[in-house]
């Protein structure tokens, strides 16, 4: 894990972006279309690794990766913002990307975790279902019948915030848990709705 983190930090650009593809052993970087969801997930890994090891070089890399996402964030209102992928041309933004960004920021105690977290929480409807994409024009959410990846990413991000003591997110977490449980728990035994193994493992 440390060797992987050091590789990511070594090839990280000054603005916080990661080298998307590196050819070994030369270290030659390949320019490809940048993935914001993968950046956010990588930032989360680096943040956790830095905290676990106490390695200041890895912590600096984690901060740079979060700064890159802050630079690409849009504030909807004071105290609520999301990570916007400028390469998306369809007028939408993924909630899941910001959820992964929350996990990264929360891991190192960065205050941006709260505005991002409030945006992520606002994507959860009254039934506990995550509306996974934002319409940037009117800041409403695209109604989706099922959104497996967003459901898992948002659930994990909100749970992490609550675990860190941010109790304002507890009601949202309760709704998320109720949705997964299917609002049906006979004799205290929950019924898990399995939509997709990837988000279920999250």
TAFENHU-V100537 format. One record per helix or strand of 2 or more residues. SS is the DSSP state (@ for helix, = for strand). FROM is the first residue (numbers start at 1). TO is the last residue. Records with the same first field share a line. If there is no record, write none. Layout:
SS: FROM-TO ; FROM-TO
//
This chain:
@: 2-10 ; 36-53 ; 56-71 ; 95-107 ; 112-122 ; 148-163 ; 167-181 ; 186-188 ; 197-201
=: 21-23 ; 28-30 ; 73-77 ; 80-83 ; 92-94 ; 133-135 ; 140-141
//
